[in-house]
């Protein structure tokens, strides 16, 4: 058995390691590979599993239709 040690007087208690925050892209739109249903990141994060309404779990991120143009150097 492992004993837990309480902190000594004057010492700060040991905190468990915190998980890194999950990155959420607010405007990201994802599309199901099987049926083509589009959904947002917020809708996917609110569900207990990342799964489409058809039951498939593979999504691809939809790219914006605007093409970014830059000047050549």
Buried (B, 14 or more C-beta within 10 A) or exposed (E): EEEEEEEEEEEEEEEEEEEEEEEEEEEBBBBBEEEEEEBBBEEBEEEEEEBBEEEEEEBEEEEEEEEEEEEEE
